[in-house]
Amino acid sequence: MILGKYDTSAGEEEVNHQNVPLSSELFRPIWPNILIAAGNYKPDTASAAVENGHVDAITFGRYFIANPDLPLRVKKGAPLNSYNRATFYGGDKKGYTDYPALE
């Protein structure tokens, strides 16, 4: 099962996730199989969710768009590029292929 945080913005704007329950926390007690979550995770919160047993794995979308070298950045503890939500879902290469990689 793949879960995301409750988010009805359809990708158009940032959502305030304060006091919003993680779907993984709701479903883990009733889902004994592999549980993969997505949505607003950063490397530290993703690691915590896996280590705490809330999920088996985390997927990244927006941060992979902004950080094509995301696995290397996580491994090195390097800062992440901020993503530009305004360039999602259409247009040209701006916002998809122009984010800087680590040097």
Stockholm file with secondary structure:
# STOCKHOLM 1.0

chainA/1-103         MILGKYDTSAGEEEVNHQNVPLSSELFRPIWPNILIAAGNYKPDTASAAVENGHVDAITFGRYFIANPDLPLRVKKGAPLNSYNRATFYGGDKKGYTDYPALE
#=GR chainA/1-103 SS CEEECCCCSTTSSCCCCTTCCCHHHHHGGGCCSCCEEESSCCHHHHHHHHHTTSCSEEECSHHHHHCTTHHHHHHHTCCCCCCCGGGSSSSSSTTTTCSCCCC
#=GC SS_cons         CEEECCCCSTTSSCCCCTTCCCHHHHHGGGCCSCCEEESSCCHHHHHHHHHTTSCSEEECSHHHHHCTTHHHHHHHTCCCCCCCGGGSSSSSSTTTTCSCCCC
//
